[in-house]
């Protein structure tokens, strides 16, 4: 209705090029579809490790890492695992469960 997913993706596409090398951006989501959009953005814009690149053929590597088929001057990676509410937080605030 409000195009939130498209806006979230557009925001990430616009924000990442503004970061310095090694810079970090934090994206906070509250619902699964939002988290899925962030994960999809990460997958679409991550670079393969050197080890994987040496083990997989170039055609398969481009299938697994869509970024390699673009001319984007950046790659992204998830810096830490996603934070989820603890059992205590869920007990105190049942709505926090929706973000899992």
Secondary structure, DSSP 8 states (H G I E B T S, - for coil): ---HHHHHHHHHHHHHTTS-TT--------SHHHHHHHHHHHHHTB---HHHHHHS-HHHHHHH-GGGGS--S--B---S------HHHHHH-GGGGGG-
